[in-house]
Amino acid sequence: MSKIQNNQGEMDLAYFVESLARAYFMKRDWEKARTEYESIVMMTYGRIRHGDIYAKSFYMLGKIYEEMGKKKEARKNYRRFLDLWKNADPGLPEVDDARARLAALQ
């Protein structure tokens, strides 16, 4: 397999890992969901094609850490998400929710 083909697979990996992470989140398995979302933010090639998944992973990590009672980590991830999406279209539910959650954690 050529390097380009391998990178193509890595670019799409974020899409598939996010599906698994979301399933764990919906199951309320915070530790497994956290592990999968953290693997997304560590990806390099996945950011190229799936930058939205990369950014939303910080939002989801904020929610997970909030559920786990880890407020400092939740705030850190909400801030990172909001920093990445500071120029996002107004009214996006994730942005509004992250702002509200961050304010409640202050």
Summary of the structure (lengths in Angstrom):
residues: 106
radius of gyration: 14.3
end to end distance: 49.6
largest distance: 49.6
contacts: 315
relative contact order: 0.12
helix: 80%
strand: 0%
